[in-house]
Amino acid sequence: MQFSIDLKVVRFGDSVGSNHIINGEVFVSMESNLQELKNRLLATDAGFSRLATEHSDHERRLEELCTKPYLTDSEQLEEVRLKKHKLYLKDQMEAILHKYKNTVA
């Protein structure tokens, strides 16, 4: 019996192509189905799309702050605020995904 699993670390919104091949049969992973749902919501749900865009904007700004050798007091406060708000946005997106998964299932 031969197993092959492709694993890849992804961030929200990244394209996922992780299929599993077992005994020559291809199985689409749950992550792939989840990514398809995310892509569909990004294209059709304005609220979800807005949350995802804001989440990505916060991620970019946090990456910028991480490149600095030293953060000012205001930058430290901004970093904390961005992390908290980014987590809030992710929770909101997950709630929407959960709602759609339950209506489809």
GROMACS elastic network, one bead per residue, 0.5 to 0.9 nm:
[ bonds ]
;  ai    aj funct       b0    kb
    1    22     6  0.79730   500
    1    23     6  0.65867   500
    2    21     6  0.85196   500
    2    22     6  0.65071   500
    2    23     6  0.61769   500
    2    24     6  0.85518   500
    3    20     6  0.79667   500
    3    21     6  0.64889   500
    3    22     6  0.53300   500
    3    23     6  0.72255   500
    4    19     6  0.89711   500
    4    20     6  0.62561   500
    4    21     6  0.55404   500
    4    22     6  0.67495   500
    5    18     6  0.75761   500
    5    19     6  0.71101   500
    5    20     6  0.52108   500
    5    21     6  0.68626   500
    5    22     6  0.87651   500
    6    17     6  0.83787   500
    6    18     6  0.55643   500
    6    19     6  0.67915   500
    6    20     6  0.69709   500
    7    17     6  0.89608   500
    7    18     6  0.63738   500
    7    19     6  0.89500   500
    8    16     6  0.80030   500
    8    17     6  0.85703   500
    8    18     6  0.74546   500
   10    13     6  0.81691   500
   10    14     6  0.59037   500
   10    15     6  0.78645   500
   10    16     6  0.74360   500
   11    14     6  0.56051   500
   11    15     6  0.88902   500
   12    15     6  0.87671   500
   12    35     6  0.86916   500
   12    38     6  0.87509   500
   12    52     6  0.81206   500
   12    55     6  0.89371   500
   12    56     6  0.83307   500
   13    16     6  0.88006   500
   13    35     6  0.74507   500
   13    38     6  0.72121   500
   13    39     6  0.74159   500
   13    42     6  0.88087   500
   13    52     6  0.78888   500
   13    56     6  0.88324   500
   14    35     6  0.79928   500
   15    32     6  0.84276   500
   15    35     6  0.69529   500
   15    36     6  0.87882   500
   15    39     6  0.87846   500
   16    31     6  0.71254   500
   16    32     6  0.56974   500
   16    35     6  0.64419   500
   16    36     6  0.87000   500
   17    28     6  0.86435   500
   17    29     6  0.85552   500
   17    31     6  0.85656   500
   17    32     6  0.63651   500
   18    28     6  0.72529   500
   18    29     6  0.62801   500
   18    31     6  0.74333   500
   18    32     6  0.65334   500
   19    26     6  0.64567   500
   19    27     6  0.56939   500
   19    29     6  0.54816   500
   19    32     6  0.76734   500
   20    25     6  0.80121   500
   20    26     6  0.56520   500
   20    27     6  0.50213   500
   20    28     6  0.64539   500
   20    29     6  0.67309   500
   21    24     6  0.57650   500
   21    25     6  0.53180   500
   21    27     6  0.61764   500
   21    28     6  0.88912   500
   22    25     6  0.52778   500
   22    26     6  0.66446   500
   22    27     6  0.76573   500
   23    26     6  0.85338   500
   28    31     6  0.82289   500
   28    32     6  0.64043   500
   28    33     6  0.73703   500
   29    32     6  0.52040   500
   29    33     6  0.66390   500
   29    34     6  0.86981   500
   30    33     6  0.50544   500
   30    34     6  0.60683   500
   30    35     6  0.85118   500
   31    35     6  0.60324   500
   31    36     6  0.85507   500
   32    35     6  0.50055   500
   32    36     6  0.62097   500
   32    37     6  0.86744   500
   33    36     6  0.50387   500
   33    37     6  0.63254   500
   33    38     6  0.86905   500
   34    37     6  0.50605   500
   34    38     6  0.62074   500
   34    39     6  0.86093   500
   34    97     6  0.84150   500
   34   101     6  0.86988   500
   35    39     6  0.60599   500
   35    40     6  0.84817   500
   36    39     6  0.50677   500
   36    40     6  0.61099   500
   36    41     6  0.85911   500
   37    40     6  0.50283   500
   37    41     6  0.61194   500
   37    42     6  0.85153   500
   37    97     6  0.75965   500
   37   100     6  0.82372   500
   37   101     6  0.82586   500
   38    41     6  0.51000   500
   38    42     6  0.60407   500
   38    43     6  0.86202   500
   38    48     6  0.87201   500
   38    97     6  0.73884   500
   39    42     6  0.50473   500
   39    43     6  0.63176   500
   39    44     6  0.86824   500
   40    43     6  0.52075   500
   40    44     6  0.60840   500
   40    45     6  0.79897   500
   41    44     6  0.50384   500
   41    46     6  0.80351   500
   41    47     6  0.89214   500
   41    48     6  0.63528   500
   41    49     6  0.70281   500
   41    96     6  0.89542   500
   41    97     6  0.83505   500
   42    45     6  0.59209   500
   42    46     6  0.72512   500
   42    47     6  0.86704   500
   42    48     6  0.61357   500
   42    50     6  0.84580   500
   42    52     6  0.77263   500
   43    46     6  0.77374   500
   43    48     6  0.89752   500
   43    49     6  0.72324   500
   44    48     6  0.84955   500
   44    49     6  0.80667   500
   45    48     6  0.53715   500
   45    49     6  0.61343   500
   45    50     6  0.86318   500
   46    49     6  0.50308   500
   46    50     6  0.60536   500
   46    51     6  0.86202   500
   47    50     6  0.51206   500
   47    51     6  0.62498   500
   47    52     6  0.86413   500
   47    93     6  0.89581   500
   48    51     6  0.51301   500
   48    52     6  0.61530   500
   48    53     6  0.86011   500
   48    92     6  0.83414   500
   48    93     6  0.62114   500
   48    96     6  0.72956   500
   48    97     6  0.89287   500
   49    52     6  0.51001   500
   49    53     6  0.61062   500
   49    54     6  0.85917   500
   50    53     6  0.51551   500
   50    54     6  0.61685   500
   50    55     6  0.84912   500
   51    54     6  0.52201   500
   51    55     6  0.60251   500
   51    56     6  0.86265   500
   51    89     6  0.59231   500
   51    90     6  0.78208   500
   51    92     6  0.76373   500
   51    93     6  0.67419   500
   52    56     6  0.61506   500
   52    57     6  0.85806   500
   52    89     6  0.75814   500
   52    90     6  0.79189   500
   52    93     6  0.73714   500
   53    56     6  0.51307   500
   53    57     6  0.61649   500
   53    58     6  0.86757   500
   54    58     6  0.62298   500
   54    59     6  0.86118   500
   54    86     6  0.79672   500
   54    89     6  0.77606   500
   55    58     6  0.52191   500
   55    59     6  0.62691   500
   55    60     6  0.88050   500
   55    85     6  0.82592   500
   55    86     6  0.54564   500
   55    87     6  0.83599   500
   55    89     6  0.61829   500
   55    90     6  0.71322   500
   56    60     6  0.62145   500
   56    61     6  0.86602   500
   56    86     6  0.85079   500
   57    60     6  0.51879   500
   57    61     6  0.63056   500
   57    62     6  0.86480   500
   58    61     6  0.51260   500
   58    62     6  0.60889   500
   58    63     6  0.85625   500
   58    82     6  0.60244   500
   58    83     6  0.77461   500
   58    85     6  0.82300   500
   58    86     6  0.63352   500
   59    62     6  0.51153   500
   59    63     6  0.61816   500
   59    64     6  0.87024   500
   59    82     6  0.82577   500
   59    83     6  0.84492   500
   59    86     6  0.76045   500
   60    63     6  0.50834   500
   60    64     6  0.63351   500
   60    65     6  0.87789   500
   61    65     6  0.62929   500
   61    66     6  0.86765   500
   61    79     6  0.85356   500
   61    82     6  0.82689   500
   62    65     6  0.50078   500
   62    66     6  0.61797   500
   62    67     6  0.88638   500
   62    78     6  0.89501   500
   62    79     6  0.64976   500
   62    82     6  0.72821   500
   62    83     6  0.78627   500
   63    66     6  0.50352   500
   63    67     6  0.66028   500
   64    67     6  0.54204   500
   64    68     6  0.71872   500
   65    68     6  0.55685   500
   65    69     6  0.87889   500
   65    70     6  0.88118   500
   65    71     6  0.73948   500
   65    75     6  0.75702   500
   65    76     6  0.87918   500
   65    79     6  0.73802   500
   66    69     6  0.77230   500
   66    70     6  0.88859   500
   66    71     6  0.87431   500
   67    70     6  0.88143   500
   68    71     6  0.66084   500
   71    74     6  0.78129   500
   71    75     6  0.54323   500
   71    76     6  0.58304   500
   72    75     6  0.50295   500
   72    76     6  0.61509   500
   72    77     6  0.86483   500
   73    76     6  0.51011   500
   73    77     6  0.63292   500
   73    78     6  0.86064   500
   74    77     6  0.50794   500
   74    78     6  0.60878   500
   74    79     6  0.85744   500
   75    79     6  0.60287   500
   75    80     6  0.86490   500
   76    79     6  0.50443   500
   76    80     6  0.63820   500
   76    81     6  0.86478   500
   77    80     6  0.52205   500
   77    81     6  0.61340   500
   77    82     6  0.85215   500
   78    81     6  0.50379   500
   78    82     6  0.59462   500
   78    83     6  0.85046   500
   79    82     6  0.51433   500
   79    83     6  0.61397   500
   79    84     6  0.86424   500
   80    83     6  0.52073   500
   80    84     6  0.62419   500
   80    85     6  0.85919   500
   81    84     6  0.52613   500
   81    85     6  0.60739   500
   81    86     6  0.83982   500
   82    85     6  0.51193   500
   82    86     6  0.57952   500
   82    87     6  0.84446   500
   83    86     6  0.50798   500
   83    87     6  0.61950   500
   83    88     6  0.86380   500
   84    87     6  0.52113   500
   84    88     6  0.62799   500
   84    89     6  0.87378   500
   85    89     6  0.61407   500
   85    90     6  0.85790   500
   86    89     6  0.50539   500
   86    90     6  0.62026   500
   86    91     6  0.86379   500
   87    90     6  0.50236   500
   87    91     6  0.61797   500
   87    92     6  0.86412   500
   88    91     6  0.50894   500
   88    92     6  0.62818   500
   88    93     6  0.87469   500
   89    92     6  0.50437   500
   89    93     6  0.62427   500
   89    94     6  0.85879   500
   90    93     6  0.50541   500
   90    94     6  0.60695   500
   90    95     6  0.85594   500
   91    94     6  0.50333   500
   91    95     6  0.61675   500
   91    96     6  0.87395   500
   92    95     6  0.51032   500
   92    96     6  0.64355   500
   92    97     6  0.87305   500
   93    96     6  0.51266   500
   93    97     6  0.61758   500
   93    98     6  0.85514   500
   94    98     6  0.59680   500
   94    99     6  0.84852   500
   95    98     6  0.50357   500
   95    99     6  0.61666   500
   95   100     6  0.87250   500
   96    99     6  0.50597   500
   96   100     6  0.63090   500
   96   101     6  0.85784   500
   97   100     6  0.51742   500
   97   101     6  0.59853   500
   97   102     6  0.85281   500
   98   101     6  0.50458   500
   98   102     6  0.61147   500
   98   103     6  0.86688   500
   99   102     6  0.53134   500
   99   103     6  0.64215   500
   99   104     6  0.88327   500
  100   103     6  0.51252   500
  100   104     6  0.61766   500
  100   105     6  0.85075   500
  101   104     6  0.52094   500
  101   105     6  0.59328   500
  102   105     6  0.51802   500
